[in-house]
Amino acid sequence: MLQSLHVKNLALIDEAEVIFGEGLNILTGETGAGKSIIIGSINLALGAKADKELIRSGAEYALVELIFTVEEPKQIEAVQELELPMEDNQIILQRKIMQGRNVCKVCGETVTARQLKQLAEILIDIHGQHEHQSLLKPARQLEILDAYAGDKILSHKESLKELYRQYRQAAEELADNDMDEETRKREAALAEFEYQEITEANLKPGEDEEAEQIYQKLVNGQKIKEAAATAHALCGYEETGIGNSVGRALKEIRSVSSYDESLREFEQQLLDIDSLLNDYNRGMADYLSGLDFDAELFDRTERRLNLINHLKSKYGKTIEDILVYCDKAEQVLEKYRDYDAYRIELAKNADILKEKVLTACKKISDIRSRSAKALSKEMKKALVDLNFQDVAFEIQVSSSEEALTGNGYDKAAFMISTNTGEAPRELSQVASGGELSRIMLALKTVLADKDEIETLIFDEIDTGISGKTAWKVSEKMGILAGGHQLICITHLPQIAAMADKHFCIEKRVEDKRSVTGIRPLGEEESVEELARMLGGASITENVRNNAKEMKDLARNTKQN
């Protein structure tokens, strides 16, 4: 649920904060007061394109902040999958718009505009003229039908998606292996050459590292010998060697250790050092005796390394990579040894997978057809409740194997007739803007139990309606608000009367500048605002009574 909206330095808004409530939140105000800025600011916080011209004149930046509480388990899981932060089931969205750049944050962590839009799809559903127009698209209509089918279709669609992926892979493999005789022979010859070149090398994992160590030792043999000989001499028992000095030191300490018990420990330490030096000198002498240069070993090692590096330059960075390449070359050879049988097997596999895909599509199509009948029935009732007289509504599901995708092979078409005697036609051929908004509201009402998004925003829901129809729309919104948080901008008193929380948007002049503000209305103030919306140039007592009666009627409707 959207808890609050905070806006600063945006267009006509200096600074404003709105604390939304549960149920139906209504926003009203005079034409030109800035109602669209409020919904626009929410859109901005959710990742809509930001124009630097929106920054209030004289300000360095504009700021929009939304605070949501998330309690629906599936919503929490969806947010976690995006790996975005959430604190105590609360999400704080913040967008700072500056000249040349803007910064988006979620709970203090900077995110991209794309991540923000993904999060918005989980938290809120905004319905304006653009969203109503999306109803005209067949893809959107199929999406709505599947949402109505719910869990009945979900597992089948997941299964189909995987089957279709396997089928497409098999079909692409079959197409990639459609080649003429000359190309096939050329590919086979290349694979055979590569396979033989690698297998004849008789490579063993790790031998390149071992050979490299031997090669480096042989190449640097003289340098190693000189350094080792010098080290041996320095640590030896000649006059200038460390061993001779240690021996003399030991002799001196030993001559006086009997006079001072504490010197015994030093004597032992020198004995240990002398012993280590003896071991070191014997070992180094053995090492030096074996340092003779082996020309044959050097030549053999160099040639082996050259071969390995040559193969690496062609087939992979490591011996393991080269051996994997060899296996693939062998598989290619095996394929070309009986190419016709291989192609037959590929085609057979693709046909089997296609048959499985079509079977899955048929199951999904049957579910969609049954769901279409049920949804059509519920939609007709909802549309009648919204003052569509003599309405006919049906959803046609047509199938075509040529239209096969990972979502099935169906196309959904929402058909409607609003006049007696006229056959139902597609929405795009019949529905006006005002009718589309009511159809969208009917859908939302029917799908209310299946909709996991708690907060819905309706902008321009009252387009092209008035009188009794407006009251019917108001009633439907009251019903929908029973399970969702609704935020709605309206010009109609019939809809405003149904508000659980009523806000007034006003434009005033401060310090010779226009400023838009928003404030919650109490019961009496709400009645006064309804009277303003009902009345003309002046508000009479009769108009106020009419507004109060409308408010009472709305209250009774919600209670019933």
C-alpha positions as semicolon CSV with decimal commas, in nm:
position;residue;x (nm);y (nm);z (nm)
1;M;0,000;0,000;0,000
2;L;0,118;0,353;-0,077
3;Q;0,156;0,522;0,260
4;S;0,274;0,866;0,159
5;L;0,392;1,098;-0,115
6;H;0,641;1,378;-0,056
7;V;0,710;1,630;-0,335
8;K;0,952;1,923;-0,332
9;N;1,035;2,187;-0,599
10;L;0,833;2,016;-0,871
11;A;0,651;2,244;-1,121
12;L;0,398;2,447;-0,918
13;I;0,463;2,252;-0,597
14;D;0,699;2,417;-0,349
15;E;0,669;2,134;-0,096
16;A;0,380;1,902;-0,025
17;E;0,319;1,576;0,160
18;V;0,019;1,345;0,129
19;I;-0,058;1,063;0,374
20;F;-0,285;0,819;0,190
21;G;-0,527;0,583;0,360
22;E;-0,680;0,245;0,291
23;G;-0,975;0,211;0,054
24;L;-1,073;0,489;-0,185
25;N;-0,855;0,803;-0,183
26;I;-1,015;1,079;-0,390
27;L;-0,832;1,387;-0,520
28;T;-1,040;1,683;-0,640
29;G;-0,985;2,048;-0,718
30;E;-1,057;2,332;-0,958
31;T;-0,952;2,297;-1,321
32;G;-0,589;2,409;-1,350
33;A;-0,518;2,361;-0,979
34;G;-0,247;2,105;-1,059
35;K;-0,421;1,771;-1,007
36;S;-0,220;1,611;-1,287
37;I;0,105;1,711;-1,112
38;I;0,023;1,479;-0,820
39;I;-0,019;1,170;-1,038
40;G;0,270;1,288;-1,252
41;S;0,497;1,305;-0,949
42;I;0,408;0,946;-0,856
43;N;0,494;0,842;-1,211
44;L;0,827;1,024;-1,185
45;A;0,916;0,844;-0,863
46;L;0,838;0,517;-1,038
47;G;1,082;0,581;-1,324
48;A;0,891;0,788;-1,582
49;K;1,095;1,015;-1,809
50;A;1,204;1,327;-1,619
51;D;1,231;1,664;-1,790
52;K;1,459;1,922;-1,628
53;E;1,188;2,181;-1,704
54;L;0,986;2,020;-1,420
55;I;1,228;2,165;-1,164
56;R;1,059;2,463;-0,999
57;S;1,202;2,794;-1,113
58;G;1,481;2,906;-0,880
59;A;1,540;2,559;-0,731
60;E;1,848;2,345;-0,790
61;Y;1,660;2,015;-0,789
62;A;1,319;1,850;-0,763
63;L;1,251;1,563;-0,523
64;V;0,978;1,298;-0,515
65;E;0,955;1,033;-0,242
66;L;0,708;0,745;-0,205
67;I;0,675;0,516;0,096
68;F;0,511;0,175;0,049
69;T;0,427;-0,101;0,295
70;V;0,444;-0,450;0,145
71;E;0,266;-0,736;0,321
72;E;0,150;-0,963;0,037
73;P;0,388;-1,268;0,038
74;K;0,411;-1,287;-0,341
75;Q;0,497;-0,918;-0,361
76;I;0,768;-0,960;-0,097
77;E;0,910;-1,256;-0,289
78;A;0,906;-1,056;-0,616
79;V;1,095;-0,766;-0,453
80;Q;1,352;-1,010;-0,310
81;E;1,404;-1,161;-0,656
82;L;1,500;-0,813;-0,780
83;E;1,760;-0,805;-0,497
84;L;1,638;-0,464;-0,385
85;P;1,644;-0,352;-0,019
86;M;1,335;-0,353;0,202
87;E;1,321;-0,246;0,567
88;D;1,055;-0,394;0,797
89;N;0,824;-0,456;0,499
90;Q;0,865;-0,091;0,402
91;I;1,005;0,040;0,074
92;I;1,111;0,402;0,031
93;L;1,144;0,519;-0,329
94;Q;1,324;0,846;-0,388
95;R;1,404;1,030;-0,708
96;K;1,607;1,349;-0,721
97;I;1,590;1,539;-1,049
98;M;1,875;1,779;-1,126
99;Q;2,001;1,968;-1,428
100;G;2,149;1,707;-1,662
101;R;2,100;1,404;-1,438
102;N;1,880;1,242;-1,177
103;V;1,934;0,992;-0,897
104;C;1,697;0,705;-0,809
105;K;1,717;0,533;-0,471
106;V;1,538;0,246;-0,297
107;C;1,576;0,253;0,083
108;G;1,889;0,468;0,039
109;E;2,050;0,238;-0,220
110;T;2,105;0,388;-0,567
111;V;1,926;0,195;-0,843
112;T;1,877;0,231;-1,218
113;A;1,560;0,365;-1,379
114;R;1,504;0,014;-1,518
115;Q;1,512;-0,141;-1,170
116;L;1,272;0,128;-1,052
117;K;1,023;0,041;-1,326
118;Q;1,050;-0,329;-1,244
119;L;0,975;-0,250;-0,881
120;A;0,684;-0,026;-0,982
121;E;0,520;-0,316;-1,168
122;I;0,514;-0,507;-0,838
123;L;0,390;-0,226;-0,613
124;I;0,136;-0,021;-0,807
125;D;-0,096;-0,026;-1,108
126;I;-0,165;0,310;-1,275
127;H;-0,460;0,344;-1,511
128;G;-0,472;0,647;-1,733
129;Q;-0,568;0,703;-2,093
130;H;-0,263;0,509;-2,215
131;E;-0,348;0,203;-2,004
132;H;-0,710;0,212;-2,121
133;Q;-0,590;0,215;-2,481
134;S;-0,379;-0,095;-2,410
135;L;-0,708;-0,283;-2,380
136;L;-0,736;-0,260;-2,759
137;K;-0,424;-0,473;-2,811
138;P;-0,481;-0,850;-2,861
139;A;-0,169;-0,934;-2,658
140;R;-0,303;-0,739;-2,360
141;Q;-0,644;-0,907;-2,392
142;L;-0,480;-1,251;-2,388
143;E;-0,279;-1,146;-2,084
144;I;-0,598;-1,042;-1,902
145;L;-0,767;-1,372;-1,992
146;D;-0,471;-1,567;-1,853
147;A;-0,478;-1,358;-1,534
148;Y;-0,843;-1,457;-1,491
149;A;-0,759;-1,826;-1,548
150;G;-0,498;-1,793;-1,271
151;D;-0,347;-2,110;-1,125
152;K;-0,546;-2,330;-1,365
153;I;-0,322;-2,220;-1,650
154;L;0,001;-2,119;-1,477
155;S;0,173;-2,460;-1,451
156;H;0,072;-2,547;-1,810
157;K;0,227;-2,222;-1,936
158;E;0,551;-2,287;-1,750
159;S;0,567;-2,639;-1,896
160;L;0,494;-2,505;-2,246
161;K;0,765;-2,241;-2,218
162;E;1,030;-2,508;-2,151
163;L;0,896;-2,742;-2,421
164;Y;0,889;-2,459;-2,674
165;R;1,250;-2,369;-2,589
166;Q;1,356;-2,730;-2,652
167;Y;1,158;-2,742;-2,975
168;R;1,308;-2,417;-3,107
169;Q;1,656;-2,545;-3,022
170;A;1,592;-2,870;-3,207
171;A;1,443;-2,687;-3,508
172;E;1,740;-2,449;-3,524
173;E;1,985;-2,741;-3,502
174;L;1,802;-2,911;-3,790
175;A;1,816;-2,592;-3,998
176;D;2,184;-2,536;-3,918
177;N;2,267;-2,888;-4,043
178;D;2,097;-2,850;-4,379
179;M;2,401;-2,845;-4,613
180;D;2,498;-2,972;-4,957
181;E;2,741;-3,259;-5,027
182;E;3,039;-3,034;-5,100
183;T;3,000;-2,834;-4,780
184;R;2,953;-3,152;-4,579
185;K;3,276;-3,305;-4,718
186;R;3,466;-2,985;-4,643
187;E;3,337;-2,974;-4,284
188;A;3,415;-3,344;-4,233
189;A;3,770;-3,305;-4,368
190;L;3,838;-3,015;-4,136
191;A;3,699;-3,201;-3,833
192;E;3,910;-3,509;-3,918
193;F;4,228;-3,300;-3,951
194;E;4,167;-3,124;-3,619
195;Y;4,082;-3,448;-3,442
196;Q;4,397;-3,625;-3,568
197;E;4,622;-3,328;-3,493
198;I;4,509;-3,322;-3,131
199;T;4,498;-3,698;-3,069
200;E;4,846;-3,751;-3,221
201;A;4,983;-3,500;-2,970
202;N;4,872;-3,737;-2,687
203;L;4,821;-3,448;-2,446
204;K;4,795;-3,495;-2,072
205;P;4,636;-3,239;-1,836
206;G;4,900;-3,041;-1,646
207;E;5,196;-3,147;-1,862
208;D;5,235;-2,795;-2,005
209;E;5,304;-2,653;-1,659
210;E;5,549;-2,930;-1,580
211;A;5,731;-2,886;-1,913
212;E;5,746;-2,511;-1,863
213;Q;5,915;-2,557;-1,526
214;I;6,175;-2,795;-1,675
215;Y;6,236;-2,558;-1,966
216;Q;6,291;-2,256;-1,741
217;K;6,535;-2,454;-1,529
218;L;6,735;-2,560;-1,834
219;V;6,732;-2,216;-1,999
220;N;6,856;-2,052;-1,680
221;G;7,094;-2,339;-1,588
222;Q;7,417;-2,134;-1,584
223;K;7,264;-1,856;-1,377
224;I;7,123;-2,110;-1,132
225;K;7,461;-2,286;-1,104
226;E;7,652;-1,962;-1,033
227;A;7,401;-1,847;-0,771
228;A;7,389;-2,186;-0,598
229;A;7,771;-2,212;-0,594
230;T;7,806;-1,866;-0,442
231;A;7,541;-1,945;-0,178
232;H;7,722;-2,273;-0,100
233;A;8,053;-2,093;-0,058
234;L;7,909;-1,823;0,168
235;C;7,757;-2,082;0,399
236;G;8,053;-2,323;0,388
237;Y;8,341;-2,396;0,631
238;E;8,614;-2,214;0,440
239;E;8,781;-1,918;0,610
240;T;8,520;-1,666;0,480
241;G;8,217;-1,895;0,512
242;I;7,939;-1,868;0,765
243;G;7,997;-2,229;0,873
244;N;8,353;-2,146;0,981
245;S;8,229;-1,843;1,181
246;V;7,956;-2,048;1,351
247;G;8,213;-2,319;1,439
248;R;8,441;-2,063;1,598
249;A;8,151;-1,902;1,789
250;L;8,046;-2,246;1,919
251;K;8,404;-2,319;2,032
252;E;8,422;-1,989;2,225
253;I;8,084;-2,035;2,402
254;R;8,162;-2,397;2,486
255;S;8,488;-2,292;2,657
256;V;8,300;-2,080;2,913
257;S;7,955;-2,239;2,939
258;S;8,062;-2,446;3,238
259;Y;8,105;-2,123;3,438
260;D;7,750;-1,986;3,365
261;E;7,451;-2,218;3,336
262;S;7,255;-1,958;3,132
263;L;7,510;-1,993;2,846
264;R;7,397;-2,356;2,794
265;E;7,092;-2,240;2,599
266;F;7,305;-2,027;2,365
267;E;7,542;-2,318;2,316
268;Q;7,248;-2,540;2,216
269;Q;7,121;-2,278;1,972
270;L;7,462;-2,261;1,803
271;L;7,471;-2,641;1,786
272;D;7,133;-2,638;1,609
273;I;7,255;-2,372;1,365
274;D;7,573;-2,569;1,296
275;S;7,369;-2,883;1,235
276;L;7,137;-2,699;0,994
277;L;7,434;-2,551;0,808
278;N;7,586;-2,898;0,774
279;D;7,261;-3,034;0,631
280;Y;7,231;-2,733;0,400
281;N;7,587;-2,762;0,268
282;R;7,558;-3,136;0,203
283;G;7,226;-3,083;0,022
284;M;7,358;-2,793;-0,184
285;A;7,669;-2,992;-0,279
286;D;7,448;-3,276;-0,406
287;Y;7,233;-3,026;-0,598
288;L;7,538;-2,869;-0,766
289;S;7,673;-3,209;-0,867
290;G;7,351;-3,277;-1,059
291;L;7,338;-2,947;-1,245
292;D;7,498;-3,070;-1,565
293;F;7,314;-2,932;-1,873
294;D;7,116;-3,202;-2,058
295;A;7,101;-3,088;-2,423
296;E;6,875;-3,374;-2,526
297;L;6,622;-3,303;-2,248
298;F;6,629;-2,933;-2,339
299;D;6,558;-3,004;-2,706
300;R;6,281;-3,251;-2,624
301;T;6,116;-3,012;-2,376
302;E;6,135;-2,715;-2,614
303;R;5,977;-2,910;-2,899
304;R;5,697;-3,035;-2,669
305;L;5,621;-2,684;-2,546
306;N;5,616;-2,551;-2,903
307;L;5,365;-2,819;-2,999
308;I;5,143;-2,751;-2,698
309;N;5,150;-2,373;-2,757
310;H;5,070;-2,426;-3,125
311;L;4,763;-2,632;-3,031
312;K;4,663;-2,372;-2,772
313;S;4,672;-2,098;-3,036
314;K;4,421;-2,297;-3,243
315;Y;4,197;-2,484;-3,002
316;G;4,196;-2,332;-2,652
317;K;4,387;-2,156;-2,377
318;T;4,448;-2,471;-2,174
319;I;4,510;-2,841;-2,241
320;E;4,165;-2,909;-2,096
321;D;4,013;-2,671;-2,355
322;I;4,202;-2,848;-2,634
323;L;4,076;-3,190;-2,521
324;V;3,716;-3,058;-2,509
325;Y;3,762;-2,925;-2,865
326;C;3,890;-3,270;-2,967
327;D;3,577;-3,434;-2,829
328;K;3,360;-3,193;-3,028
329;A;3,559;-3,265;-3,346
330;E;3,504;-3,637;-3,285
331;Q;3,130;-3,575;-3,248
332;V;3,127;-3,385;-3,579
333;L;3,309;-3,674;-3,746
334;E;3,059;-3,919;-3,602
335;K;2,777;-3,702;-3,736
336;Y;2,919;-3,694;-4,089
337;R;2,992;-4,068;-4,102
338;D;2,618;-4,130;-4,140
339;Y;2,483;-3,783;-4,209
340;D;2,147;-3,893;-4,348
341;A;2,070;-4,095;-4,035
342;Y;2,180;-3,800;-3,822
343;R;1,945;-3,565;-4,009
344;I;1,660;-3,814;-3,978
345;E;1,718;-3,835;-3,602
346;L;1,721;-3,454;-3,573
347;A;1,398;-3,424;-3,769
348;K;1,237;-3,698;-3,563
349;N;1,334;-3,525;-3,239
350;A;1,202;-3,190;-3,365
351;D;0,872;-3,351;-3,469
352;I;0,832;-3,522;-3,130
353;L;0,896;-3,195;-2,948
354;K;0,658;-3,006;-3,176
355;E;0,388;-3,260;-3,104
356;K;0,444;-3,215;-2,732
357;V;0,428;-2,837;-2,776
358;L;0,101;-2,862;-2,970
359;T;-0,046;-3,092;-2,704
360;A;0,047;-2,840;-2,435
361;C;-0,097;-2,557;-2,648
362;K;-0,424;-2,750;-2,682
363;K;-0,454;-2,789;-2,304
364;I;-0,389;-2,417;-2,256
365;S;-0,631;-2,327;-2,534
366;D;-0,907;-2,538;-2,374
367;I;-0,851;-2,363;-2,040
368;R;-0,859;-2,026;-2,213
369;S;-1,182;-2,110;-2,395
370;R;-1,354;-2,216;-2,072
371;S;-1,216;-1,912;-1,889
372;A;-1,329;-1,685;-2,173
373;K;-1,690;-1,799;-2,130
374;A;-1,680;-1,749;-1,753
375;L;-1,506;-1,409;-1,780
376;S;-1,749;-1,294;-2,051
377;K;-2,041;-1,374;-1,822
378;E;-1,890;-1,188;-1,526
379;M;-1,788;-0,895;-1,745
380;K;-2,139;-0,856;-1,884
381;K;-2,277;-0,835;-1,530
382;A;-2,008;-0,585;-1,427
383;L;-2,075;-0,372;-1,736
384;V;-2,449;-0,368;-1,667
385;D;-2,365;-0,249;-1,316
386;L;-2,168;0,033;-1,481
387;N;-2,479;0,144;-1,672
388;F;-2,403;-0,026;-2,003
389;Q;-2,762;-0,091;-2,112
390;D;-2,837;-0,394;-2,335
391;V;-2,466;-0,473;-2,349
392;A;-2,329;-0,790;-2,505
393;F;-1,974;-0,895;-2,420
394;E;-1,784;-1,201;-2,531
395;I;-1,426;-1,314;-2,559
396;Q;-1,333;-1,507;-2,870
397;V;-1,033;-1,739;-2,855
398;S;-0,894;-1,841;-3,194
399;S;-0,605;-2,082;-3,252
400;S;-0,347;-2,119;-3,529
401;E;-0,041;-2,344;-3,541
402;E;0,128;-2,082;-3,760
403;A;0,112;-1,843;-3,462
404;L;0,295;-2,089;-3,233
405;T;0,498;-1,924;-2,953
406;G;0,612;-2,003;-2,601
407;N;0,278;-1,858;-2,488
408;G;0,067;-2,092;-2,698
409;Y;-0,104;-2,050;-3,034
410;D;-0,411;-1,853;-2,925
411;K;-0,535;-1,505;-2,997
412;A;-0,795;-1,342;-2,773
413;A;-1,041;-1,081;-2,895
414;F;-1,267;-0,882;-2,662
415;M;-1,598;-0,826;-2,845
416;I;-1,867;-0,583;-2,733
417;S;-2,200;-0,445;-2,846
418;T;-2,357;-0,155;-2,660
419;N;-2,669;-0,132;-2,876
420;T;-2,959;-0,376;-2,905
421;G;-2,960;-0,572;-3,229
422;E;-2,597;-0,503;-3,317
423;A;-2,353;-0,794;-3,334
424;P;-2,053;-0,770;-3,101
425;R;-1,744;-0,621;-3,259
426;E;-1,385;-0,575;-3,143
427;L;-1,328;-0,306;-2,881
428;S;-1,117;-0,098;-3,119
429;Q;-1,414;-0,066;-3,356
430;V;-1,674;0,025;-3,095
431;A;-1,551;0,163;-2,763
432;S;-1,496;0,532;-2,696
433;G;-1,246;0,668;-2,444
434;G;-1,509;0,692;-2,171
435;E;-1,633;0,341;-2,242
436;L;-1,279;0,204;-2,232
437;S;-1,225;0,350;-1,885
438;R;-1,543;0,182;-1,761
439;I;-1,450;-0,148;-1,926
440;M;-1,112;-0,132;-1,754
441;L;-1,285;-0,065;-1,421
442;A;-1,518;-0,361;-1,483
443;L;-1,216;-0,583;-1,551
444;K;-1,040;-0,466;-1,239
445;T;-1,352;-0,541;-1,035
446;V;-1,389;-0,889;-1,180
447;L;-1,017;-0,963;-1,137
448;A;-0,995;-0,806;-0,791
449;D;-0,948;-1,138;-0,609
450;K;-0,670;-1,242;-0,848
451;D;-0,484;-0,910;-0,854
452;E;-0,176;-0,920;-0,628
453;I;-0,105;-0,546;-0,669
454;E;-0,264;-0,369;-0,376
455;T;-0,250;-0,007;-0,492
456;L;-0,439;0,107;-0,802
457;I;-0,438;0,460;-0,940
458;F;-0,719;0,575;-1,171
459;D;-0,660;0,889;-1,375
460;E;-0,935;1,005;-1,614
461;I;-1,171;0,730;-1,497
462;D;-1,458;0,978;-1,535
463;T;-1,384;1,064;-1,899
464;G;-1,705;1,102;-2,097
465;I;-1,951;1,002;-1,821
466;S;-2,202;1,182;-1,599
467;G;-2,530;1,138;-1,413
468;K;-2,642;0,784;-1,341
469;T;-2,340;0,631;-1,512
470;A;-2,110;0,831;-1,286
471;W;-2,291;0,695;-0,983
472;K;-2,258;0,339;-1,112
473;V;-1,885;0,393;-1,161
474;S;-1,868;0,530;-0,809
475;E;-2,037;0,218;-0,669
476;K;-1,795;-0,010;-0,855
477;M;-1,497;0,182;-0,722
478;G;-1,639;0,149;-0,372
479;I;-1,657;-0,229;-0,419
480;L;-1,304;-0,248;-0,561
481;A;-1,174;-0,037;-0,271
482;G;-1,292;-0,309;-0,032
483;G;-0,986;-0,518;-0,122
484;H;-0,748;-0,261;-0,273
485;Q;-0,613;0,083;-0,208
486;L;-0,748;0,314;-0,479
487;I;-0,621;0,663;-0,561
488;C;-0,840;0,853;-0,803
489;I;-0,848;1,203;-0,951
490;T;-1,202;1,299;-1,047
491;H;-1,415;1,593;-1,156
492;L;-1,740;1,420;-1,069
493;P;-1,915;1,463;-0,730
494;Q;-2,079;1,120;-0,760
495;I;-1,733;0,955;-0,752
496;A;-1,588;1,196;-0,497
497;A;-1,878;1,123;-0,259
498;M;-1,761;0,761;-0,229
499;A;-1,422;0,866;-0,086
500;D;-1,285;0,696;0,225
501;K;-1,030;0,977;0,232
502;H;-1,083;1,301;0,041
503;F;-0,805;1,542;-0,061
504;C;-0,840;1,885;-0,213
505;I;-0,579;2,021;-0,454
506;E;-0,563;2,398;-0,457
507;K;-0,361;2,663;-0,635
508;R;-0,281;2,984;-0,452
509;V;-0,040;3,277;-0,482
510;E;0,246;3,316;-0,233
511;D;0,508;3,590;-0,268
512;K;0,371;3,667;-0,613
513;R;0,417;3,306;-0,729
514;S;0,163;3,034;-0,800
515;V;0,185;2,739;-0,564
516;T;-0,008;2,411;-0,575
517;G;-0,090;2,245;-0,243
518;I;-0,290;1,944;-0,129
519;R;-0,470;1,889;0,201
520;P;-0,699;1,623;0,351
521;L;-1,063;1,721;0,403
522;G;-1,273;1,653;0,707
523;E;-1,638;1,547;0,676
524;E;-1,779;1,899;0,657
525;E;-1,503;2,018;0,423
526;S;-1,567;1,718;0,197
527;V;-1,937;1,809;0,178
528;E;-1,839;2,168;0,092
529;E;-1,609;2,045;-0,185
530;L;-1,889;1,824;-0,324
531;A;-2,116;2,131;-0,319
532;R;-1,854;2,322;-0,517
533;M;-1,841;2,043;-0,774
534;L;-2,224;2,033;-0,793
535;G;-2,290;2,407;-0,791
536;G;-2,241;2,688;-1,035
537;A;-2,117;3,040;-0,974
538;S;-2,256;3,039;-0,619
539;I;-2,320;2,760;-0,370
540;T;-2,667;2,771;-0,216
541;E;-2,795;2,586;0,086
542;N;-2,990;2,354;-0,142
543;V;-2,666;2,261;-0,319
544;R;-2,502;2,192;0,020
545;N;-2,797;1,974;0,120
546;N;-2,769;1,792;-0,210
547;A;-2,399;1,734;-0,146
548;K;-2,469;1,607;0,207
549;E;-2,740;1,375;0,073
550;M;-2,499;1,242;-0,188
551;K;-2,239;1,177;0,082
552;D;-2,496;0,994;0,299
553;L;-2,607;0,786;0,001
554;A;-2,248;0,686;-0,071
555;R;-2,195;0,589;0,293
556;N;-2,507;0,372;0,292
557;T;-2,403;0,211;-0,035
558;K;-2,063;0,113;0,109
559;Q;-2,222;-0,024;0,427
560;N;-2,459;-0,239;0,225
